[in-house]
Amino acid sequence: MKNSELFEKVESLQNLLISRATGGEAHDKIYKQLRQELLYDSYLKDKLPRFVRTCYDLDQFWNFIKYKYKTYRERREYIWQEFKPILEFLEGENIEFSKSIFLSHSSKDKFFVRNLAEHLTNNGIKVWLDEAELNIGDSLTEKIAEAIETTDYVGVVLSHNSINSEWVQKELQIALQKEIKGRNVVVLPILIEKVEIPAFLRDKWYADFTNPENFDNELAKLLRTLGGHTRAKREPAKKETSEKVGLKKPFEQLTLTERKLTTFEDIKIVEIDDTKSYKPDPKKLLYNIYLKLSSSPPLEWQEIFEAERRFPRHTMWRKAWIEGDYIVIHCVPDEIEEYHAKDLKQDVENTNKKYRQFLMEESLKEAKKVEQEKSEKDKLKILKERVKF
């Protein structure tokens, strides 16, 4: 999509929201279409105002804006200010993409994938991600097939999560069918964990991102394969991710813990999984109820959560623990709504905060260690210059 077209779409979205916020006419179908198109653009989606990313329709936006500001003037000025950065960005940038890639991945690997997508985009590669929400009635299979049809490469992000993902298997099947039929699309395995590469992909070149220390080298190899090129003017975009948590240096220079800190997103309880919940003892009323989490929590997060649950806060307190990307609570189903939902939500929020604090403290320790090692090396250099034999 050309720069002028993107500008027009963003401006149309801005004007539509202003109209809705000030009592004018606004069509929900148009809002959903514009929102979806812009969110599908990995280069722009993080630059959109937060309320666009979180409000799926105009009713949700209205419920947000009517309480935030009371007058039409305040709402209008607020929306202008929120859209100003992305409009100025589009006016000042000349976005040109050489090649395009569809990143097929498990949603559980979204932190790595978003970071990789940002690096690829910064180096002239158009990236397609399937993270934006679809309108009701849209066929995800059709959208994926359409994306694969129009991209040059399909990058299959291989991990323990993705090799068990039905959607990744479906996306890969579509891509391989196109490749076999002679469509000019190339399937590229992208390894992020030590897993067995599927037999039908073993003869292909693959990018190995299993070691964070080699990220830059593997990225360079991937870019050469894709036909991208380094674009120094994109460097500030890399810096923004780390600056959000006070780490004012490019992503590539961050330690492993600092990278975890910059890419960590709050874990949330999504829903009760009734298909997994069961009675461990049929003679009793107690169930093991499985609560789906937005992502699989790291080990340290699990330890903090278990510490949060260690001491009962009321007489109806029940045992809860982590299994993969689930919280499991041992209780009577009727208790969930009355007693446990609020407790568990609060425990998850507290755990997110404490996990961030833990990562911050660990990153400070690492930074101090690196600084100490540098100081010692500098002393040796000085000593070398001073002592002559």
Contacts in CASP RR format, 6 or more apart in sequence:
PFRMAT RR
TARGET T0000
AUTHOR 0000-0000-0000
METHOD contacts of the structure
MODEL  1
MKNSELFEKVESLQNLLISRATGGEAHDKIYKQLRQELLYDSYLKDKLPR
FVRTCYDLDQFWNFIKYKYKTYRERREYIWQEFKPILEFLEGENIEFSKS
IFLSHSSKDKFFVRNLAEHLTNNGIKVWLDEAELNIGDSLTEKIAEAIET
TDYVGVVLSHNSINSEWVQKELQIALQKEIKGRNVVVLPILIEKVEIPAF
LRDKWYADFTNPENFDNELAKLLRTLGGHTRAKREPAKKETSEKVGLKKP
FEQLTLTERKLTTFEDIKIVEIDDTKSYKPDPKKLLYNIYLKLSSSPPLE
WQEIFEAERRFPRHTMWRKAWIEGDYIVIHCVPDEIEEYHAKDLKQDVEN
TNKKYRQFLMEESLKEAKKVEQEKSEKDKLKILKERVKF
1 41 0 8 1.000
3 90 0 8 1.000
3 93 0 8 1.000
3 94 0 8 1.000
3 95 0 8 1.000
6 38 0 8 1.000
6 41 0 8 1.000
6 44 0 8 1.000
6 90 0 8 1.000
6 95 0 8 1.000
7 87 0 8 1.000
7 90 0 8 1.000
7 91 0 8 1.000
9 34 0 8 1.000
9 37 0 8 1.000
9 38 0 8 1.000
10 38 0 8 1.000
10 44 0 8 1.000
10 48 0 8 1.000
10 83 0 8 1.000
10 86 0 8 1.000
10 87 0 8 1.000
10 90 0 8 1.000
11 83 0 8 1.000
11 87 0 8 1.000
12 30 0 8 1.000
12 34 0 8 1.000
13 31 0 8 1.000
13 34 0 8 1.000
13 35 0 8 1.000
13 38 0 8 1.000
13 52 0 8 1.000
13 83 0 8 1.000
14 79 0 8 1.000
14 80 0 8 1.000
14 83 0 8 1.000
14 87 0 8 1.000
16 26 0 8 1.000
16 27 0 8 1.000
16 30 0 8 1.000
16 31 0 8 1.000
16 34 0 8 1.000
17 26 0 8 1.000
17 31 0 8 1.000
17 52 0 8 1.000
17 61 0 8 1.000
17 65 0 8 1.000
17 79 0 8 1.000
18 75 0 8 1.000
18 76 0 8 1.000
18 79 0 8 1.000
18 80 0 8 1.000
19 25 0 8 1.000
19 26 0 8 1.000
20 26 0 8 1.000
20 31 0 8 1.000
20 58 0 8 1.000
20 61 0 8 1.000
20 62 0 8 1.000
20 65 0 8 1.000
21 61 0 8 1.000
21 62 0 8 1.000
21 65 0 8 1.000
21 66 0 8 1.000
21 72 0 8 1.000
21 75 0 8 1.000
21 76 0 8 1.000
21 79 0 8 1.000
22 72 0 8 1.000
22 75 0 8 1.000
22 76 0 8 1.000
23 72 0 8 1.000
26 58 0 8 1.000
28 57 0 8 1.000
28 58 0 8 1.000
28 59 0 8 1.000
31 57 0 8 1.000
31 58 0 8 1.000
31 61 0 8 1.000
32 56 0 8 1.000
32 57 0 8 1.000
32 135 0 8 1.000
33 135 0 8 1.000
35 52 0 8 1.000
35 56 0 8 1.000
35 132 0 8 1.000
36 132 0 8 1.000
36 133 0 8 1.000
36 134 0 8 1.000
36 135 0 8 1.000
38 44 0 8 1.000
38 45 0 8 1.000
38 48 0 8 1.000
38 52 0 8 1.000
39 45 0 8 1.000
39 48 0 8 1.000
39 52 0 8 1.000
39 53 0 8 1.000
39 131 0 8 1.000
39 132 0 8 1.000
39 133 0 8 1.000
40 128 0 8 1.000
40 129 0 8 1.000
40 132 0 8 1.000
42 114 0 8 1.000
42 117 0 8 1.000
42 118 0 8 1.000
42 121 0 8 1.000
42 127 0 8 1.000
42 128 0 8 1.000
42 129 0 8 1.000
43 95 0 8 1.000
43 121 0 8 1.000
43 126 0 8 1.000
43 127 0 8 1.000
44 86 0 8 1.000
45 53 0 8 1.000
45 131 0 8 1.000
45 132 0 8 1.000
47 85 0 8 1.000
47 86 0 8 1.000
47 89 0 8 1.000
48 86 0 8 1.000
49 79 0 8 1.000
49 82 0 8 1.000
49 83 0 8 1.000
49 86 0 8 1.000
51 61 0 8 1.000
51 64 0 8 1.000
51 65 0 8 1.000
51 82 0 8 1.000
54 60 0 8 1.000
54 64 0 8 1.000
55 61 0 8 1.000
55 64 0 8 1.000
56 133 0 8 1.000
65 75 0 8 1.000
65 78 0 8 1.000
65 79 0 8 1.000
68 75 0 8 1.000
68 78 0 8 1.000
69 75 0 8 1.000
69 78 0 8 1.000
96 124 0 8 1.000
97 124 0 8 1.000
97 125 0 8 1.000
97 126 0 8 1.000
98 124 0 8 1.000
98 125 0 8 1.000
98 226 0 8 1.000
98 227 0 8 1.000
98 228 0 8 1.000
98 229 0 8 1.000
99 124 0 8 1.000
99 125 0 8 1.000
99 126 0 8 1.000
99 152 0 8 1.000
99 153 0 8 1.000
99 226 0 8 1.000
99 227 0 8 1.000
99 228 0 8 1.000
100 125 0 8 1.000
100 126 0 8 1.000
100 127 0 8 1.000
100 128 0 8 1.000
100 150 0 8 1.000
100 151 0 8 1.000
100 152 0 8 1.000
100 153 0 8 1.000
101 120 0 8 1.000
101 125 0 8 1.000
101 126 0 8 1.000
101 127 0 8 1.000
101 128 0 8 1.000
101 151 0 8 1.000
101 152 0 8 1.000
101 153 0 8 1.000
101 154 0 8 1.000
101 155 0 8 1.000
101 188 0 8 1.000
101 226 0 8 1.000
102 128 0 8 1.000
102 144 0 8 1.000
102 147 0 8 1.000
102 148 0 8 1.000
102 151 0 8 1.000
102 153 0 8 1.000
102 154 0 8 1.000
102 155 0 8 1.000
102 171 0 8 1.000
102 175 0 8 1.000
103 113 0 8 1.000
103 116 0 8 1.000
103 117 0 8 1.000
103 127 0 8 1.000
103 128 0 8 1.000
103 129 0 8 1.000
103 155 0 8 1.000
103 157 0 8 1.000
103 190 0 8 1.000
104 154 0 8 1.000
104 155 0 8 1.000
104 156 0 8 1.000
104 157 0 8 1.000
104 162 0 8 1.000
104 168 0 8 1.000
104 171 0 8 1.000
104 172 0 8 1.000
104 175 0 8 1.000
105 113 0 8 1.000
105 156 0 8 1.000
105 157 0 8 1.000
105 159 0 8 1.000
105 162 0 8 1.000
105 168 0 8 1.000
106 157 0 8 1.000
106 159 0 8 1.000
106 161 0 8 1.000
106 162 0 8 1.000
106 164 0 8 1.000
106 165 0 8 1.000
106 167 0 8 1.000
106 168 0 8 1.000
107 131 0 8 1.000
107 295 0 8 1.000
108 159 0 8 1.000
108 161 0 8 1.000
108 295 0 8 1.000
108 296 0 8 1.000
108 325 0 8 1.000
109 157 0 8 1.000
109 159 0 8 1.000
109 161 0 8 1.000
109 162 0 8 1.000
109 192 0 8 1.000
110 131 0 8 1.000
110 295 0 8 1.000
111 263 0 8 1.000
111 264 0 8 1.000
111 265 0 8 1.000
111 295 0 8 1.000
112 157 0 8 1.000
112 192 0 8 1.000
112 209 0 8 1.000
112 263 0 8 1.000
113 129 0 8 1.000
113 157 0 8 1.000
114 129 0 8 1.000
114 263 0 8 1.000
115 241 0 8 1.000
115 251 0 8 1.000
115 263 0 8 1.000
116 157 0 8 1.000
116 190 0 8 1.000
116 209 0 8 1.000
116 219 0 8 1.000
117 127 0 8 1.000
117 129 0 8 1.000
118 237 0 8 1.000
118 238 0 8 1.000
118 241 0 8 1.000
119 219 0 8 1.000
119 238 0 8 1.000
119 251 0 8 1.000
120 127 0 8 1.000
120 222 0 8 1.000
120 223 0 8 1.000
120 226 0 8 1.000
121 127 0 8 1.000
121 234 0 8 1.000
122 231 0 8 1.000
122 234 0 8 1.000
122 235 0 8 1.000
122 237 0 8 1.000
122 238 0 8 1.000
123 223 0 8 1.000
123 228 0 8 1.000
123 229 0 8 1.000
123 230 0 8 1.000
123 231 0 8 1.000
123 234 0 8 1.000
124 228 0 8 1.000
124 229 0 8 1.000
124 231 0 8 1.000
125 223 0 8 1.000
125 226 0 8 1.000
125 227 0 8 1.000
125 228 0 8 1.000
126 151 0 8 1.000
128 147 0 8 1.000
128 151 0 8 1.000
130 140 0 8 1.000
130 143 0 8 1.000
130 144 0 8 1.000
130 147 0 8 1.000
134 140 0 8 1.000
134 143 0 8 1.000
140 167 0 8 1.000
141 170 0 8 1.000
141 174 0 8 1.000
144 170 0 8 1.000
144 171 0 8 1.000
144 174 0 8 1.000
145 174 0 8 1.000
148 154 0 8 1.000
148 171 0 8 1.000
148 174 0 8 1.000
148 175 0 8 1.000
148 178 0 8 1.000
148 185 0 8 1.000
149 178 0 8 1.000
149 183 0 8 1.000
149 185 0 8 1.000
151 185 0 8 1.000
152 184 0 8 1.000
152 185 0 8 1.000
152 186 0 8 1.000
152 226 0 8 1.000
153 185 0 8 1.000
153 186 0 8 1.000
153 187 0 8 1.000
153 188 0 8 1.000
153 226 0 8 1.000
154 171 0 8 1.000
154 172 0 8 1.000
154 175 0 8 1.000
154 185 0 8 1.000
154 186 0 8 1.000
154 187 0 8 1.000
154 188 0 8 1.000
155 187 0 8 1.000
155 188 0 8 1.000
155 189 0 8 1.000
155 190 0 8 1.000
156 162 0 8 1.000
156 168 0 8 1.000
156 171 0 8 1.000
156 172 0 8 1.000
156 175 0 8 1.000
156 187 0 8 1.000
156 188 0 8 1.000
156 189 0 8 1.000
156 190 0 8 1.000
156 201 0 8 1.000
157 168 0 8 1.000
157 190 0 8 1.000
157 192 0 8 1.000
158 189 0 8 1.000
158 190 0 8 1.000
158 191 0 8 1.000
158 192 0 8 1.000
158 193 0 8 1.000
158 195 0 8 1.000
158 197 0 8 1.000
158 206 0 8 1.000
159 192 0 8 1.000
159 193 0 8 1.000
159 195 0 8 1.000
160 193 0 8 1.000
160 195 0 8 1.000
161 296 0 8 1.000
162 168 0 8 1.000
163 195 0 8 1.000
163 196 0 8 1.000
163 198 0 8 1.000
172 187 0 8 1.000
175 185 0 8 1.000
175 187 0 8 1.000
176 187 0 8 1.000
176 200 0 8 1.000
178 185 0 8 1.000
179 185 0 8 1.000
179 186 0 8 1.000
179 187 0 8 1.000
187 201 0 8 1.000
187 204 0 8 1.000
188 204 0 8 1.000
188 205 0 8 1.000
188 206 0 8 1.000
188 207 0 8 1.000
188 222 0 8 1.000
188 225 0 8 1.000
189 197 0 8 1.000
189 201 0 8 1.000
189 204 0 8 1.000
189 206 0 8 1.000
189 207 0 8 1.000
190 206 0 8 1.000
190 207 0 8 1.000
190 209 0 8 1.000
190 222 0 8 1.000
191 197 0 8 1.000
191 206 0 8 1.000
191 207 0 8 1.000
191 208 0 8 1.000
191 209 0 8 1.000
191 210 0 8 1.000
192 209 0 8 1.000
192 210 0 8 1.000
193 210 0 8 1.000
194 210 0 8 1.000
197 206 0 8 1.000
205 225 0 8 1.000
207 218 0 8 1.000
207 219 0 8 1.000
207 221 0 8 1.000
207 222 0 8 1.000
207 225 0 8 1.000
208 214 0 8 1.000
208 218 0 8 1.000
209 215 0 8 1.000
209 218 0 8 1.000
212 256 0 8 1.000
212 259 0 8 1.000
215 252 0 8 1.000
216 252 0 8 1.000
223 229 0 8 1.000
223 230 0 8 1.000
235 250 0 8 1.000
238 250 0 8 1.000
238 251 0 8 1.000
238 252 0 8 1.000
239 248 0 8 1.000
239 249 0 8 1.000
239 250 0 8 1.000
239 251 0 8 1.000
241 251 0 8 1.000
241 262 0 8 1.000
241 263 0 8 1.000
242 248 0 8 1.000
242 249 0 8 1.000
242 250 0 8 1.000
242 251 0 8 1.000
242 254 0 8 1.000
242 258 0 8 1.000
242 262 0 8 1.000
244 262 0 8 1.000
245 261 0 8 1.000
245 262 0 8 1.000
245 356 0 8 1.000
245 360 0 8 1.000
247 254 0 8 1.000
247 258 0 8 1.000
247 261 0 8 1.000
247 262 0 8 1.000
247 363 0 8 1.000
251 259 0 8 1.000
251 262 0 8 1.000
254 262 0 8 1.000
255 363 0 8 1.000
255 366 0 8 1.000
255 367 0 8 1.000
255 370 0 8 1.000
257 359 0 8 1.000
257 362 0 8 1.000
257 363 0 8 1.000
257 366 0 8 1.000
258 363 0 8 1.000
258 366 0 8 1.000
258 367 0 8 1.000
260 298 0 8 1.000
260 359 0 8 1.000
261 356 0 8 1.000
261 359 0 8 1.000
261 360 0 8 1.000
261 363 0 8 1.000
264 355 0 8 1.000
264 356 0 8 1.000
264 359 0 8 1.000
265 294 0 8 1.000
265 295 0 8 1.000
266 294 0 8 1.000
266 349 0 8 1.000
266 352 0 8 1.000
267 293 0 8 1.000
267 294 0 8 1.000
267 295 0 8 1.000
267 297 0 8 1.000
267 301 0 8 1.000
267 348 0 8 1.000
267 351 0 8 1.000
267 352 0 8 1.000
268 293 0 8 1.000
268 294 0 8 1.000
268 348 0 8 1.000
269 291 0 8 1.000
269 292 0 8 1.000
269 293 0 8 1.000
269 294 0 8 1.000
269 327 0 8 1.000
269 344 0 8 1.000
269 345 0 8 1.000
269 348 0 8 1.000
270 291 0 8 1.000
270 292 0 8 1.000
270 293 0 8 1.000
270 294 0 8 1.000
271 291 0 8 1.000
271 292 0 8 1.000
272 289 0 8 1.000
272 290 0 8 1.000
272 291 0 8 1.000
272 292 0 8 1.000
272 336 0 8 1.000
273 290 0 8 1.000
273 291 0 8 1.000
273 292 0 8 1.000
273 326 0 8 1.000
276 290 0 8 1.000
276 326 0 8 1.000
277 287 0 8 1.000
277 288 0 8 1.000
277 289 0 8 1.000
277 290 0 8 1.000
277 333 0 8 1.000
278 287 0 8 1.000
278 288 0 8 1.000
279 286 0 8 1.000
279 287 0 8 1.000
279 288 0 8 1.000
280 286 0 8 1.000
280 287 0 8 1.000
280 288 0 8 1.000
280 330 0 8 1.000
285 332 0 8 1.000
286 330 0 8 1.000
286 331 0 8 1.000
286 332 0 8 1.000
287 330 0 8 1.000
287 331 0 8 1.000
287 332 0 8 1.000
287 333 0 8 1.000
288 328 0 8 1.000
288 329 0 8 1.000
288 330 0 8 1.000
289 328 0 8 1.000
289 329 0 8 1.000
289 330 0 8 1.000
289 331 0 8 1.000
289 333 0 8 1.000
289 336 0 8 1.000
290 323 0 8 1.000
290 326 0 8 1.000
290 327 0 8 1.000
290 328 0 8 1.000
291 326 0 8 1.000
291 327 0 8 1.000
291 328 0 8 1.000
291 329 0 8 1.000
291 344 0 8 1.000
292 325 0 8 1.000
292 326 0 8 1.000
293 325 0 8 1.000
293 326 0 8 1.000
293 327 0 8 1.000
295 325 0 8 1.000
296 324 0 8 1.000
296 325 0 8 1.000
297 305 0 8 1.000
297 322 0 8 1.000
297 324 0 8 1.000
297 325 0 8 1.000
297 351 0 8 1.000
298 355 0 8 1.000
300 355 0 8 1.000
300 358 0 8 1.000
301 351 0 8 1.000
301 352 0 8 1.000
301 355 0 8 1.000
302 322 0 8 1.000
304 351 0 8 1.000
304 354 0 8 1.000
304 355 0 8 1.000
304 358 0 8 1.000
305 322 0 8 1.000
305 327 0 8 1.000
305 347 0 8 1.000
305 348 0 8 1.000
305 351 0 8 1.000
306 321 0 8 1.000
306 322 0 8 1.000
308 347 0 8 1.000
308 350 0 8 1.000
308 351 0 8 1.000
308 354 0 8 1.000
309 319 0 8 1.000
309 320 0 8 1.000
309 321 0 8 1.000
309 347 0 8 1.000
313 343 0 8 1.000
314 339 0 8 1.000
316 335 0 8 1.000
316 339 0 8 1.000
316 340 0 8 1.000
317 343 0 8 1.000
318 329 0 8 1.000
318 330 0 8 1.000
318 331 0 8 1.000
318 335 0 8 1.000
318 340 0 8 1.000
319 329 0 8 1.000
319 330 0 8 1.000
320 327 0 8 1.000
320 328 0 8 1.000
320 329 0 8 1.000
320 330 0 8 1.000
320 340 0 8 1.000
320 344 0 8 1.000
320 347 0 8 1.000
321 327 0 8 1.000
321 328 0 8 1.000
322 328 0 8 1.000
327 344 0 8 1.000
327 348 0 8 1.000
329 336 0 8 1.000
329 340 0 8 1.000
329 344 0 8 1.000
331 339 0 8 1.000
331 340 0 8 1.000
END
